[in-house]
Amino acid sequence: MPIVLRYKGYSFFFFSNEGNPIEPLHIHVRKGDAIAKFWIKPAVGVAHSHGLNSNELTELLGIVEENKKLIERSWHEYFGD
């Protein structure tokens, strides 16, 4: 489970197995029992979440948007596509 970045106790990561065929570019975010999945392409957006309120999701969406290039680069380096 490669962690791409950490922010205020949140871990932004990929699962080692993202499906077969691999799902479109996305990032998972976890803090404790709370988790969310954000699509990166075609546009940054929330795929689903559990245990996060709207303020947290809005903040995390901004962090994902700010780090979109890092996430994309890390995805391609890890999955080789």
MODELLER restraints for C-alpha pairs under 7 A, 6 or more apart:
rsr = mdl.restraints
at = mdl.atoms
rsr.add(forms.Gaussian(group=physical.xy_distance, feature=features.Distance(at['CA:1:A'], at['CA:13:A']), mean=6.59, stdev=0.5))
rsr.add(forms.Gaussian(group=physical.xy_distance, feature=features.Distance(at['CA:1:A'], at['CA:14:A']), mean=5.76, stdev=0.5))
rsr.add(forms.Gaussian(group=physical.xy_distance, feature=features.Distance(at['CA:1:A'], at['CA:15:A']), mean=4.77, stdev=0.5))
rsr.add(forms.Gaussian(group=physical.xy_distance, feature=features.Distance(at['CA:1:A'], at['CA:16:A']), mean=5.13, stdev=0.5))
rsr.add(forms.Gaussian(group=physical.xy_distance, feature=features.Distance(at['CA:2:A'], at['CA:13:A']), mean=5.59, stdev=0.5))
rsr.add(forms.Gaussian(group=physical.xy_distance, feature=features.Distance(at['CA:2:A'], at['CA:14:A']), mean=5.65, stdev=0.5))
rsr.add(forms.Gaussian(group=physical.xy_distance, feature=features.Distance(at['CA:2:A'], at['CA:15:A']), mean=6.91, stdev=0.5))
rsr.add(forms.Gaussian(group=physical.xy_distance, feature=features.Distance(at['CA:3:A'], at['CA:11:A']), mean=6.55, stdev=0.5))
rsr.add(forms.Gaussian(group=physical.xy_distance, feature=features.Distance(at['CA:3:A'], at['CA:12:A']), mean=5.72, stdev=0.5))
rsr.add(forms.Gaussian(group=physical.xy_distance, feature=features.Distance(at['CA:3:A'], at['CA:13:A']), mean=4.21, stdev=0.5))
rsr.add(forms.Gaussian(group=physical.xy_distance, feature=features.Distance(at['CA:3:A'], at['CA:14:A']), mean=6.70, stdev=0.5))
rsr.add(forms.Gaussian(group=physical.xy_distance, feature=features.Distance(at['CA:4:A'], at['CA:12:A']), mean=5.56, stdev=0.5))
rsr.add(forms.Gaussian(group=physical.xy_distance, feature=features.Distance(at['CA:4:A'], at['CA:13:A']), mean=5.33, stdev=0.5))
rsr.add(forms.Gaussian(group=physical.xy_distance, feature=features.Distance(at['CA:4:A'], at['CA:71:A']), mean=6.75, stdev=0.5))
rsr.add(forms.Gaussian(group=physical.xy_distance, feature=features.Distance(at['CA:4:A'], at['CA:74:A']), mean=6.88, stdev=0.5))
rsr.add(forms.Gaussian(group=physical.xy_distance, feature=features.Distance(at['CA:5:A'], at['CA:11:A']), mean=6.17, stdev=0.5))
rsr.add(forms.Gaussian(group=physical.xy_distance, feature=features.Distance(at['CA:5:A'], at['CA:12:A']), mean=5.29, stdev=0.5))
rsr.add(forms.Gaussian(group=physical.xy_distance, feature=features.Distance(at['CA:6:A'], at['CA:12:A']), mean=6.09, stdev=0.5))
rsr.add(forms.Gaussian(group=physical.xy_distance, feature=features.Distance(at['CA:9:A'], at['CA:31:A']), mean=6.14, stdev=0.5))
rsr.add(forms.Gaussian(group=physical.xy_distance, feature=features.Distance(at['CA:10:A'], at['CA:29:A']), mean=6.37, stdev=0.5))
rsr.add(forms.Gaussian(group=physical.xy_distance, feature=features.Distance(at['CA:10:A'], at['CA:30:A']), mean=5.46, stdev=0.5))
rsr.add(forms.Gaussian(group=physical.xy_distance, feature=features.Distance(at['CA:10:A'], at['CA:31:A']), mean=4.72, stdev=0.5))
rsr.add(forms.Gaussian(group=physical.xy_distance, feature=features.Distance(at['CA:11:A'], at['CA:29:A']), mean=5.47, stdev=0.5))
rsr.add(forms.Gaussian(group=physical.xy_distance, feature=features.Distance(at['CA:11:A'], at['CA:30:A']), mean=5.34, stdev=0.5))
rsr.add(forms.Gaussian(group=physical.xy_distance, feature=features.Distance(at['CA:11:A'], at['CA:31:A']), mean=6.53, stdev=0.5))
rsr.add(forms.Gaussian(group=physical.xy_distance, feature=features.Distance(at['CA:12:A'], at['CA:27:A']), mean=6.44, stdev=0.5))
rsr.add(forms.Gaussian(group=physical.xy_distance, feature=features.Distance(at['CA:12:A'], at['CA:28:A']), mean=5.63, stdev=0.5))
rsr.add(forms.Gaussian(group=physical.xy_distance, feature=features.Distance(at['CA:12:A'], at['CA:29:A']), mean=4.52, stdev=0.5))
rsr.add(forms.Gaussian(group=physical.xy_distance, feature=features.Distance(at['CA:12:A'], at['CA:30:A']), mean=6.79, stdev=0.5))
rsr.add(forms.Gaussian(group=physical.xy_distance, feature=features.Distance(at['CA:13:A'], at['CA:27:A']), mean=5.82, stdev=0.5))
rsr.add(forms.Gaussian(group=physical.xy_distance, feature=features.Distance(at['CA:13:A'], at['CA:28:A']), mean=5.25, stdev=0.5))
rsr.add(forms.Gaussian(group=physical.xy_distance, feature=features.Distance(at['CA:13:A'], at['CA:29:A']), mean=6.35, stdev=0.5))
rsr.add(forms.Gaussian(group=physical.xy_distance, feature=features.Distance(at['CA:14:A'], at['CA:27:A']), mean=5.78, stdev=0.5))
rsr.add(forms.Gaussian(group=physical.xy_distance, feature=features.Distance(at['CA:14:A'], at['CA:28:A']), mean=6.03, stdev=0.5))
rsr.add(forms.Gaussian(group=physical.xy_distance, feature=features.Distance(at['CA:25:A'], at['CA:39:A']), mean=6.34, stdev=0.5))
rsr.add(forms.Gaussian(group=physical.xy_distance, feature=features.Distance(at['CA:25:A'], at['CA:40:A']), mean=5.62, stdev=0.5))
rsr.add(forms.Gaussian(group=physical.xy_distance, feature=features.Distance(at['CA:25:A'], at['CA:41:A']), mean=6.00, stdev=0.5))
rsr.add(forms.Gaussian(group=physical.xy_distance, feature=features.Distance(at['CA:26:A'], at['CA:37:A']), mean=6.96, stdev=0.5))
rsr.add(forms.Gaussian(group=physical.xy_distance, feature=features.Distance(at['CA:26:A'], at['CA:38:A']), mean=5.52, stdev=0.5))
rsr.add(forms.Gaussian(group=physical.xy_distance, feature=features.Distance(at['CA:26:A'], at['CA:39:A']), mean=4.32, stdev=0.5))
rsr.add(forms.Gaussian(group=physical.xy_distance, feature=features.Distance(at['CA:26:A'], at['CA:40:A']), mean=5.03, stdev=0.5))
rsr.add(forms.Gaussian(group=physical.xy_distance, feature=features.Distance(at['CA:27:A'], at['CA:37:A']), mean=5.79, stdev=0.5))
rsr.add(forms.Gaussian(group=physical.xy_distance, feature=features.Distance(at['CA:27:A'], at['CA:38:A']), mean=5.37, stdev=0.5))
rsr.add(forms.Gaussian(group=physical.xy_distance, feature=features.Distance(at['CA:27:A'], at['CA:39:A']), mean=6.64, stdev=0.5))
rsr.add(forms.Gaussian(group=physical.xy_distance, feature=features.Distance(at['CA:28:A'], at['CA:36:A']), mean=5.73, stdev=0.5))
rsr.add(forms.Gaussian(group=physical.xy_distance, feature=features.Distance(at['CA:28:A'], at['CA:37:A']), mean=4.44, stdev=0.5))
rsr.add(forms.Gaussian(group=physical.xy_distance, feature=features.Distance(at['CA:28:A'], at['CA:38:A']), mean=6.36, stdev=0.5))
rsr.add(forms.Gaussian(group=physical.xy_distance, feature=features.Distance(at['CA:29:A'], at['CA:35:A']), mean=5.54, stdev=0.5))
rsr.add(forms.Gaussian(group=physical.xy_distance, feature=features.Distance(at['CA:29:A'], at['CA:36:A']), mean=5.20, stdev=0.5))
rsr.add(forms.Gaussian(group=physical.xy_distance, feature=features.Distance(at['CA:29:A'], at['CA:37:A']), mean=6.27, stdev=0.5))
rsr.add(forms.Gaussian(group=physical.xy_distance, feature=features.Distance(at['CA:30:A'], at['CA:36:A']), mean=6.61, stdev=0.5))
rsr.add(forms.Gaussian(group=physical.xy_distance, feature=features.Distance(at['CA:33:A'], at['CA:51:A']), mean=6.99, stdev=0.5))
rsr.add(forms.Gaussian(group=physical.xy_distance, feature=features.Distance(at['CA:34:A'], at['CA:50:A']), mean=5.64, stdev=0.5))
rsr.add(forms.Gaussian(group=physical.xy_distance, feature=features.Distance(at['CA:34:A'], at['CA:51:A']), mean=4.45, stdev=0.5))
rsr.add(forms.Gaussian(group=physical.xy_distance, feature=features.Distance(at['CA:34:A'], at['CA:52:A']), mean=5.91, stdev=0.5))
rsr.add(forms.Gaussian(group=physical.xy_distance, feature=features.Distance(at['CA:35:A'], at['CA:49:A']), mean=5.68, stdev=0.5))
rsr.add(forms.Gaussian(group=physical.xy_distance, feature=features.Distance(at['CA:35:A'], at['CA:50:A']), mean=5.44, stdev=0.5))
rsr.add(forms.Gaussian(group=physical.xy_distance, feature=features.Distance(at['CA:35:A'], at['CA:51:A']), mean=6.60, stdev=0.5))
rsr.add(forms.Gaussian(group=physical.xy_distance, feature=features.Distance(at['CA:36:A'], at['CA:48:A']), mean=5.66, stdev=0.5))
rsr.add(forms.Gaussian(group=physical.xy_distance, feature=features.Distance(at['CA:36:A'], at['CA:49:A']), mean=3.96, stdev=0.5))
rsr.add(forms.Gaussian(group=physical.xy_distance, feature=features.Distance(at['CA:36:A'], at['CA:50:A']), mean=6.28, stdev=0.5))
rsr.add(forms.Gaussian(group=physical.xy_distance, feature=features.Distance(at['CA:37:A'], at['CA:46:A']), mean=6.14, stdev=0.5))
rsr.add(forms.Gaussian(group=physical.xy_distance, feature=features.Distance(at['CA:37:A'], at['CA:47:A']), mean=5.29, stdev=0.5))
rsr.add(forms.Gaussian(group=physical.xy_distance, feature=features.Distance(at['CA:37:A'], at['CA:48:A']), mean=5.48, stdev=0.5))
rsr.add(forms.Gaussian(group=physical.xy_distance, feature=features.Distance(at['CA:37:A'], at['CA:49:A']), mean=6.32, stdev=0.5))
rsr.add(forms.Gaussian(group=physical.xy_distance, feature=features.Distance(at['CA:38:A'], at['CA:44:A']), mean=6.71, stdev=0.5))
rsr.add(forms.Gaussian(group=physical.xy_distance, feature=features.Distance(at['CA:38:A'], at['CA:45:A']), mean=5.46, stdev=0.5))
rsr.add(forms.Gaussian(group=physical.xy_distance, feature=features.Distance(at['CA:38:A'], at['CA:46:A']), mean=4.49, stdev=0.5))
rsr.add(forms.Gaussian(group=physical.xy_distance, feature=features.Distance(at['CA:38:A'], at['CA:47:A']), mean=5.18, stdev=0.5))
rsr.add(forms.Gaussian(group=physical.xy_distance, feature=features.Distance(at['CA:39:A'], at['CA:45:A']), mean=5.29, stdev=0.5))
rsr.add(forms.Gaussian(group=physical.xy_distance, feature=features.Distance(at['CA:39:A'], at['CA:46:A']), mean=6.24, stdev=0.5))
rsr.add(forms.Gaussian(group=physical.xy_distance, feature=features.Distance(at['CA:39:A'], at['CA:47:A']), mean=5.99, stdev=0.5))
rsr.add(forms.Gaussian(group=physical.xy_distance, feature=features.Distance(at['CA:44:A'], at['CA:65:A']), mean=6.53, stdev=0.5))
rsr.add(forms.Gaussian(group=physical.xy_distance, feature=features.Distance(at['CA:45:A'], at['CA:61:A']), mean=6.98, stdev=0.5))
